Amino acid sequence: MSSAAVSSASSCSGKLKEEETPQGRQMERERRRAEECSSAAGEQEQSVGAVDRKLSEASLCASANDEEEDEDEEAAAAAKDAIELGPRVSIKEQLDKDKDDESLRRWKEQLLGSVDLSSVGETLEPDVKITGLSILSPGRRDMVLPLPPEPKSKEPWFTLKEGSAYRLKFTFAVAGNIVSGLRYTNTVWKTGIRVDSTKEMLGTFSPQAEPYTYVTPEETTPSGIFARGSYSARTKFVDDDRKCYLEMNYTFDIRRDWPSS
């Protein structure tokens, strides 16, 4: 046997003897325990990091949901700032500007419709009052809603049947001056999550004695077990100058069938 082999065998024999001693076995156990603790600490660190990432992602999603409507408002305000609407003038001033131009005067009078031109004043701001809101559904009597809804009522303002077609009918009066770009916005939440956002342009209207009526395009309520339940909503009527004429916060239900009453 060579000297190298002898040396190797001696070393192995010495190591085995060392491990067989009580002190050697104790040192080996401590070494393995240290390795296991180090591995567990690494796994725990990775787990904590994953949890932190998930919490951070959830927080970002919640913040995004909360900020969606604010972003819509900011976008609308930015669009308004980008368009120069010019100073608002009264109807009387509008007519007096071109009183010597017969064709232009008649054209303006035609735009104003049934306005009593002999009684127009110098009011700059339009006055819009939403006087009626009804829900129309084929085969059913119109559902006339009281305005405004009870702010602290625990009962839903109205109940719709799932999968049913419906339209909204607005009645409103305009006085004082022309209202430009009157529109209706409606935002709906279910269990705190925004599920729908609607913007409907009603148009530009001149003041008149008789109220205006506007009917929205037909829509269909969602259906299914996840669609049923209670919703909260906010409705606004605003114009091109972002002037709000009515804001309503209310709740409504979607059920399997229409209410019995």
C-alpha positions as CSV (number, residue, x, y, z in Angstrom):
1,M,0.0,0.0,0.0
2,S,1.3,3.5,-0.9
3,S,2.0,6.2,1.6
4,A,-0.8,8.4,0.2
5,A,-3.3,5.6,0.6
6,V,-2.1,5.0,4.1
7,S,-2.4,8.7,4.9
8,S,-6.0,8.8,3.4
9,A,-7.1,5.8,5.3
10,S,-5.7,7.2,8.4
11,S,-7.5,10.5,7.9
12,C,-10.8,8.7,7.2
13,S,-10.3,6.5,10.2
14,G,-9.5,9.5,12.4
15,K,-12.7,11.4,11.1
16,L,-14.9,8.3,11.8
17,K,-13.5,8.0,15.2
18,E,-14.0,11.7,15.9
19,E,-17.7,11.5,14.7
20,E,-18.2,8.4,16.9
21,T,-17.2,10.3,20.0
22,P,-20.0,12.1,22.0
23,Q,-18.3,15.4,21.3
24,G,-18.2,14.7,17.6
25,R,-21.8,13.7,17.4
26,Q,-22.9,16.8,19.3
27,M,-20.9,19.1,17.0
28,E,-22.4,17.4,14.0
29,R,-25.9,17.9,15.3
30,E,-25.2,21.6,16.0
31,R,-23.9,22.0,12.5
32,R,-27.0,20.5,10.9
33,R,-29.3,22.5,13.1
34,A,-27.5,25.7,12.1
35,E,-27.9,24.8,8.4
36,E,-31.7,24.1,8.9
37,C,-32.2,27.4,10.7
38,S,-30.4,29.2,8.0
39,S,-32.5,27.6,5.3
40,A,-35.8,28.3,7.3
41,A,-34.8,31.9,7.7
42,G,-34.3,32.2,4.0
43,E,-37.7,30.7,3.2
44,Q,-39.4,32.9,5.8
45,E,-37.7,36.0,4.3
46,Q,-39.0,35.0,0.8
47,S,-42.5,34.4,2.2
48,V,-42.5,37.7,4.0
49,G,-41.4,39.4,0.8
50,A,-44.2,37.7,-1.2
51,V,-46.8,38.8,1.4
52,D,-45.5,42.3,1.3
53,R,-45.7,42.3,-2.5
54,K,-49.3,41.0,-2.4
55,L,-50.3,43.6,0.2
56,S,-48.7,46.3,-1.8
57,E,-50.5,45.1,-5.0
58,A,-53.8,45.0,-3.1
59,S,-53.3,48.5,-1.8
60,L,-52.5,49.8,-5.3
61,C,-55.7,48.2,-6.6
62,A,-57.8,49.7,-3.9
63,S,-56.2,53.1,-4.5
64,A,-56.8,52.8,-8.2
65,N,-60.5,52.1,-7.6
66,D,-60.8,55.0,-5.2
67,E,-59.0,57.4,-7.6
68,E,-60.9,56.4,-10.8
69,E,-63.7,58.9,-10.3
70,D,-61.2,61.6,-9.3
71,E,-59.3,61.0,-12.5
72,D,-62.6,61.3,-14.5
73,E,-63.3,64.6,-12.8
74,E,-59.7,65.8,-13.5
75,A,-60.0,64.8,-17.2
76,A,-63.2,66.6,-17.6
77,A,-61.8,69.7,-16.0
78,A,-58.7,69.5,-18.2
79,A,-60.9,69.2,-21.3
80,K,-62.9,72.3,-20.2
81,D,-59.7,74.3,-19.7
82,A,-58.4,73.3,-23.1
83,I,-61.6,74.8,-24.8
84,E,-62.1,78.5,-24.5
85,L,-65.8,78.9,-24.0
86,G,-65.7,82.7,-23.9
87,P,-67.5,84.9,-21.5
88,R,-71.1,84.2,-20.8
89,V,-73.5,86.9,-22.0
90,S,-77.2,87.5,-21.4
91,I,-79.9,86.7,-24.1
92,K,-80.7,90.4,-24.3
93,E,-77.1,91.2,-25.1
94,Q,-76.9,88.4,-27.7
95,L,-80.0,89.9,-29.5
96,D,-78.8,93.5,-29.2
97,K,-75.4,92.6,-30.8
98,D,-77.0,92.0,-34.2
99,K,-80.2,94.0,-34.1
100,D,-79.4,95.7,-37.4
101,D,-78.9,92.4,-39.2
102,E,-82.4,91.2,-39.9
103,S,-81.5,87.7,-41.1
104,L,-79.1,87.0,-38.2
105,R,-81.7,88.3,-35.7
106,R,-84.3,86.0,-37.0
107,W,-81.9,83.1,-36.9
108,K,-81.2,83.8,-33.2
109,E,-84.9,84.1,-32.5
110,Q,-85.5,80.8,-34.2
111,L,-82.8,79.2,-32.0
112,L,-84.4,80.6,-28.9
113,G,-87.7,78.9,-29.8
114,S,-90.6,79.8,-27.5
115,V,-88.7,82.4,-25.4
116,D,-90.8,85.5,-24.8
117,L,-88.3,88.0,-26.4
118,S,-90.1,91.0,-24.9
119,S,-89.4,89.8,-21.4
120,V,-85.8,88.5,-21.7
121,G,-83.6,90.0,-19.0
122,E,-79.9,90.4,-18.5
123,T,-79.3,87.2,-16.4
124,L,-76.0,85.6,-17.1
125,E,-76.4,82.3,-15.3
126,P,-79.0,79.7,-16.5
127,D,-81.3,78.3,-13.9
128,V,-82.0,74.6,-14.4
129,K,-84.4,72.6,-12.2
130,I,-84.9,68.9,-12.6
131,T,-88.6,68.5,-11.9
132,G,-89.2,64.8,-12.7
133,L,-87.5,61.4,-13.0
134,S,-89.3,58.3,-14.2
135,I,-88.2,54.7,-15.1
136,L,-90.0,53.3,-18.2
137,S,-90.1,49.6,-18.8
138,P,-92.1,47.8,-21.6
139,G,-95.4,46.4,-20.3
140,R,-95.3,48.2,-17.0
141,R,-96.6,51.4,-15.6
142,D,-94.1,54.2,-15.5
143,M,-92.2,54.3,-12.2
144,V,-92.3,57.9,-11.0
145,L,-89.6,58.6,-8.5
146,P,-89.9,61.3,-5.8
147,L,-87.2,64.1,-6.1
148,P,-84.9,64.3,-4.3
149,P,-84.5,60.9,-2.8
150,E,-84.6,60.6,1.0
151,P,-80.9,61.2,2.0
152,K,-80.9,58.9,5.0
153,S,-83.5,56.4,4.1
154,K,-82.6,52.7,4.7
155,E,-85.1,51.7,2.0
156,P,-83.9,51.5,-1.7
157,W,-85.1,54.4,-3.8
158,F,-86.4,51.9,-6.4
159,T,-86.2,48.2,-7.4
160,L,-85.5,46.8,-10.9
161,K,-86.1,43.3,-12.2
162,E,-82.9,41.5,-13.4
163,G,-82.6,41.2,-17.2
164,S,-85.3,43.8,-17.8
165,A,-85.3,46.6,-20.4
166,Y,-85.7,50.2,-19.2
167,R,-85.3,53.8,-20.1
168,L,-85.0,57.0,-17.9
169,K,-87.2,60.0,-18.5
170,F,-86.1,63.4,-17.2
171,T,-88.3,66.5,-17.0
172,F,-86.5,69.8,-16.4
173,A,-87.1,73.5,-16.6
174,V,-84.7,76.1,-17.9
175,A,-84.9,79.8,-17.1
176,G,-82.6,82.9,-17.0
177,N,-80.3,82.0,-19.9
178,I,-79.2,79.3,-22.3
179,V,-77.8,76.2,-20.7
180,S,-75.0,74.7,-22.8
181,G,-74.0,71.0,-22.8
182,L,-76.4,69.8,-20.1
183,R,-75.6,66.2,-19.3
184,Y,-76.4,63.5,-16.9
185,T,-73.8,61.4,-15.2
186,N,-74.4,58.3,-13.1
187,T,-71.9,56.2,-11.1
188,V,-72.9,52.8,-9.5
189,W,-71.2,50.8,-6.8
190,K,-71.8,47.3,-5.5
191,T,-70.1,46.3,-2.2
192,G,-67.9,49.3,-2.5
193,I,-66.6,48.5,-6.1
194,R,-67.6,50.7,-9.0
195,V,-69.5,48.6,-11.5
196,D,-70.9,51.1,-13.9
197,S,-70.4,54.7,-15.0
198,T,-72.7,56.4,-17.5
199,K,-72.5,59.8,-19.1
200,E,-75.5,61.0,-21.3
201,M,-75.5,64.3,-23.2
202,L,-78.9,65.9,-23.0
203,G,-78.1,69.0,-25.1
204,T,-78.2,72.8,-25.1
205,F,-81.5,74.4,-24.1
206,S,-82.9,77.9,-24.1
207,P,-85.2,79.2,-21.3
208,Q,-88.9,78.6,-21.9
209,A,-92.1,78.5,-19.9
210,E,-92.8,74.8,-20.7
211,P,-90.6,72.1,-19.2
212,Y,-88.3,69.9,-21.4
213,T,-88.5,66.1,-21.5
214,Y,-85.6,63.9,-22.4
215,V,-85.7,60.0,-22.6
216,T,-82.5,58.0,-22.5
217,P,-81.7,55.1,-24.9
218,E,-82.9,51.7,-23.8
219,E,-80.7,49.7,-21.5
220,T,-81.0,46.2,-19.8
221,T,-80.4,45.5,-16.2
222,P,-77.8,42.7,-15.5
223,S,-79.0,39.3,-14.5
224,G,-77.8,36.3,-12.5
225,I,-77.1,35.6,-8.9
226,F,-74.1,37.9,-8.7
227,A,-76.1,40.8,-10.2
228,R,-78.9,40.6,-7.6
229,G,-78.6,42.7,-4.5
230,S,-78.2,46.3,-3.3
231,Y,-76.4,49.0,-5.1
232,S,-75.4,52.6,-4.2
233,A,-75.3,55.3,-6.8
234,R,-74.6,59.0,-7.4
235,T,-76.3,61.0,-10.1
236,K,-75.4,64.5,-11.3
237,F,-76.7,67.0,-13.8
238,V,-74.0,69.4,-15.0
239,D,-73.3,71.7,-17.9
240,D,-70.2,72.7,-20.0
241,D,-69.1,75.1,-17.2
242,R,-69.2,72.2,-14.7
243,K,-72.0,73.9,-12.9
244,C,-74.0,71.2,-11.0
245,Y,-77.8,71.7,-10.9
246,L,-78.6,68.5,-9.0
247,E,-76.6,65.8,-7.2
248,M,-78.3,62.8,-5.7
249,N,-76.9,59.9,-3.6
250,Y,-79.2,56.9,-3.2
251,T,-79.5,53.1,-3.1
252,F,-81.5,50.7,-5.3
253,D,-82.0,47.0,-5.6
254,I,-81.9,44.5,-8.5
255,R,-84.1,41.5,-7.7
256,R,-85.4,38.3,-9.3
257,D,-88.8,40.0,-10.0
258,W,-90.5,43.4,-9.9
259,P,-91.8,44.6,-6.5
260,S,-95.4,43.6,-5.9
261,S,-96.6,47.2,-5.2
